[in-house]
Amino acid sequence: MKAEITDDELVCALREGDARAFGEIYNRYWYKLFGVAYQETGSREDAEELVHDLFESVWNKRQQAQIRHLSSYLVVSIKHLTTNYIKSKITRRRYQEHLILNELRQTESTDETVNFSDLSKAIEEVMKKLPEKTCEVFTLSRFENQPVKDIARRLNLSEKAVEYHITKSLKVLQEQLKAYHSDN
């Protein structure tokens, strides 16, 4: 493709199934889109996958897509994909947390039942070993039922940092409280 071809010309050629036009769009915008996705996810692999998914969608929907400004269309699209990806990860993580906390709360047969005060003391001891910020975030999240967004605002942290602290807390609790868990 000639170097001076405009985005509008590329979009027209793309609609007609021109693979070279698609290649040119990819070459022009891949790095920019990767940067947007990476900034949001913090993961090179996730960002690359999201950009790949976007370009696959652009190719598959090339005839139906209403693209007026290619650059804006691609940036808005990658932001939507990234937001949906992050939401799905949060939902998955919350489900895993729910399962972990349910396991901690379950009671088994009489000889397997853990005295609640012993468990509470064990949780307190584990919490004392956590870094102060991690403990504070976990307490706000799990014991005070504060949403991630509110915790982030209250502690002047990013939402991603709050999620990191919660995940870290749950992993440490799960590891340290294995003795209180039953596979039944």
N, C-alpha and C positions, 0 to 999 in steps of 0.2 A: 504494500500500500504506500502511496506517496505520503510524505511527511506532513504536508499542509492540509490534509483532508480534515474537514470539520467534524465535530461531534454529531451534528445533524445529518451529515452525509453518512457517517458510520452507522447511525441508527437506521437510516433508510436501507442501507446495504444489509445490515443485520436482519431486518424484517424479511428480506428476500432470501435469507439463509446463507449469506456470504460468510464463510468461515474465516476468511482473512480479515474482514471487518470485526468479527468477534475477537480475533487474535489481537488486533490493534487496540480495541477497547480494553481488553485484558491487560495488555502491556502498559497502556496509559494510566490505568486506574488501580491495578493490583496493589501496589505499594501503599497508596493513600488509604485504600479500604482496609488493608492489613493493619495499618497504623491505628485507624479508628477502632477496629475490633480488638486489637491488642491492648489499647488503652483501657477499654472497658472490661476485658476478661483477665488481663494480666498473664495470659498464657499464650505462648507462641503457637502451640499445637491447636488450641481451640480457635485462635484467630485465623490460622491458615484454613482450618476446616470450615469456618463460617464464610470466609471469602470464597472458598471453593463452592460451597453450597449456593452462595449468591450468584456466582457466574454460571453455575449449572442451571439455576432458575432463570436467569436472563436468557440463556440459550433456549431452554425449553419453552419459555413463554414469549419468545421474540416477536411472534406475530400478533399476540393479544395485548402486549404491554403498551401502555400509553406513556411514552417517554418524550417529554418536552425539553427538559434540560438534563442531559445524560449525567453530568457530574452530580447534580443535586439528587437525581433519582437513585444513583448508586449509593451515595452517602446515606440518604434516608433509609434505603433498603438494608444496608449493613447495620445501621443502628437498630432497626426493627428486629432483624435476625438476632443481633447480640442481646437485646433486651429480652426477647423470648427465650433465648438460650439460658441467660442468667436466671430468669424466673423459673425455668424448668429445673435448673440445678438447685435452687432454693427449695422448691417443692419437694424434690427428691431428698434433700438433706433434712428437711423438716419431717418427712416420713420416717427416715432412718432414726432421727432423734426420738420420734414418737415410739418407735419399736424399742429403742434402748431404754427409754424411761419406763415404758410398760414392763419390760423385763425386770427393771429394778423394783417396780411396785408390786409385781405378782407375788402371791403367796402360794406356797406349795403345801404338801402334807405336813403334819405336825412336826415331825423330826427335821424337816427341811426348812421350816418357817424361821426366818431371821427376826430376832427381836428388833422392833422398829427403832428403839433408842440406840441399839448397837449400830444399826445401819446409819442412823443420823450422825452418830459420833464419827463413824468411818468416813462419811461424806464430808463432815467438817474438817477432819484431818487431811483428807485429799485436797479440799479447797484451800487449806493453809499452805499447801505445797505449791499451788499455782501462783504465777506472777500476779501481782496486785491488780493490774488492769484486767487480766483475763478473768480473775475471780469476780471483780466488780461487774464486768459485762455479763458473765454467766448468771450472777445473782439477779441482776435486773431483768434478764431474759427469762430465766426459768422459775425464779421464786417470786418475782414481781410482775411477771407476764407483760413486760414492756416490749413493744415491737422494735425491730431492728432499726428502723428509721428514727424512732424517738431516742433510742440508746445512742445512736450515732450523733444526733444533735446534742443530747445532754452531755456526752463525754467529749465532744468535739473530735469525733473520729469519722472515717468514711464508713459507709455501710458494709463495704467489703472487709474492712478491718474488724468490725463488730462480728460479722459472720465467721471470720477467721478465729477470733477469740472463743466464740461459742463452740465451733467445731473442735478446737483444741481442748477445751474443757471437757466436752463429751468423750473424746478419745481417752483422755487421762482418767476420767471417772470410770469409763468402761474397763480400762486396763486395771486400775487400782482396786476396783470393786468386784473382780471376777469371783472371789470367794463367796459373794452374796448372790451369785447367779446360778440358776439351775436350768439344765437343758430340757426339762420335762415340759 
